[in-house]
Amino acid sequence: MQHWLTPSNFNKLALVVLALAATSILAACSPEHPQSTFGYGGPVARDQGNLFILIFWIAVAVFIVVEGAIIYAAIRYRRRDDKIPKQVHGNTKLEITWTVLPSIVIAAIAVPTIIGIWEQQRGAPTDMGDVLEVEAIGHRWWFEFRYPNQEVVTANEMHIPVGRPVNVQLASQDVIHSFWVPKLAGKIDMVPLNDNLLWFIAEEPGVYDGQCAEFCGIAHAHMRFRVIAHTEEGFQQWVAGMRTPPVAFESGSSKQQGQTLFATHCKTCHTDDSWRQDAYSLEIQQQDSRWATWLDDIENSRIVSAPNMTHYGDRLFLGAGIKENSRENLIKWINDPNDIKIGTSMQAHAAVYQERADNKINLSSQEVENIADYLLGLVPGDIEQLAAPQITGGTPEERGEQLFVSIGCNACHSLDADTTIVGPSLIGIADRAGTRTSLSAEDYMRESINDPAAFIVDGFTNSMVVPKLPASQVDDLIAYISTLE
């Protein structure tokens, strides 16, 4: 019986496989793919794409000349039966030619490349509109975005206006990352202690995919982000929304219960209220403090830099851009982040995940749903609302208790004398004043709230950051804390 894989059939099969492989390669060149470098979304990407095409055709020309010369030499001077041909040792004209021509080729590539690099390093041009300044900070494995002029902080989704230059200051708080939005600009590394600069312009509204393009550890492939380009009006509305309190929750609702759970278990690392007055500088201070605390004891630290969750309900994706931001996905994420994105810091550092052998969250399914409902409910409310927490009614002690939870004091300070979370327990604080003998307990508490760095209790670090509160709310907070016995 003759085997079907004859030489003739093998050749046909090889051609089919080669054709399929070639088709797959060409499919990767589609300009419509979200991360294709051939679909230009702005002038920087277009200029860099044109430079790539120029270099490509120069390379094609070099390939044709070199391979043509090799083929010609192989045929023209192939071995024959006649006498040995004349031997040539050196040819001045040829040597000059193959020195000059490569120099011209290198210059043709180098000159536009260097010009492009210089244009990027100079920063965004000021004659193309008001420049938007953004600071992008790489973390393992997510991106933080800071808008110093607008005093806004967010994570994993950069919002920009179309038609205006965007200056992006690039930094990293841990290892080397790389910032890459293929349709807007080429990649630039984010190096710890060595900031870089990138600028681009988006020409059309839309969502542009971004990706870390430098291997940075186990979750590198899942370190994504989005650039969301708005009209100018839409961008200003987004900025205003980020500085507006969220929609109020009904008393006793799932969202309100989730807020309390979030403050207890999540707020040590995640900020959810950067809309408050003076919150921007406080968030920067807090993130830097979290990073310093983690860096001081990487293995045992319970605090790490974490994505800002302000108005999380407006986000398109979760897990640094790898899942749609839906209630179902968020519940799965809260239950077991590593099941969706291996390597996250939540299960490695958050106490609520370390109380079970399987490292899943130590909360009931209803409590997890409450947290998810709270986060998805964080959307901008009335643009005219004040930026201070509005807590009215009741006694000073009752208002202080609500405030204690609202601004996340219970995320770091235990109400159990035998338990330490991050800061010292507050049980019995009215009967003592640390080791300060020059202040009354009330004055000590007031100083600690208004200026946490003024005195640090022995054995603890300066990691406390609170929003700037009106004097009346400080009084309410002190009234409540004084009842803790």
Secondary structure as UniProt FT lines:
FT   HELIX           7..27
FT   TURN            28..29
FT   TURN            31..32
FT   TURN            34..35
FT   HELIX           43..76
FT   HELIX           92..121
FT   HELIX           126..128
FT   STRAND          132..139
FT   TURN            140..141
FT   STRAND          142..147
FT   TURN            148..151
FT   STRAND          152..155
FT   STRAND          157..161
FT   TURN            162..163
FT   STRAND          166..172
FT   STRAND          177..181
FT   TURN            182..184
FT   STRAND          185..191
FT   TURN            192..193
FT   STRAND          196..200
FT   STRAND          206..212
FT   TURN            218..219
FT   HELIX           220..222
FT   STRAND          224..230
FT   HELIX           232..242
FT   TURN            251..252
FT   HELIX           254..265
FT   TURN            266..269
FT   TURN            274..275
FT   TURN            277..278
FT   HELIX           279..296
FT   TURN            298..300
FT   TURN            310..311
FT   HELIX           312..314
FT   STRAND          317..318
FT   TURN            319..322
FT   STRAND          323..324
FT   HELIX           327..335
FT   HELIX           337..340
FT   TURN            342..343
FT   HELIX           346..349
FT   HELIX           351..353
FT   TURN            354..355
FT   TURN            357..358
FT   HELIX           365..376
FT   TURN            383..384
FT   HELIX           396..406
FT   TURN            407..408
FT   HELIX           409..411
FT   TURN            417..418
FT   TURN            427..428
FT   HELIX           429..431
FT   TURN            434..435
FT   HELIX           441..450
FT   HELIX           452..454
FT   TURN            458..459
FT   HELIX           471..481
FT   TURN            482..483
//
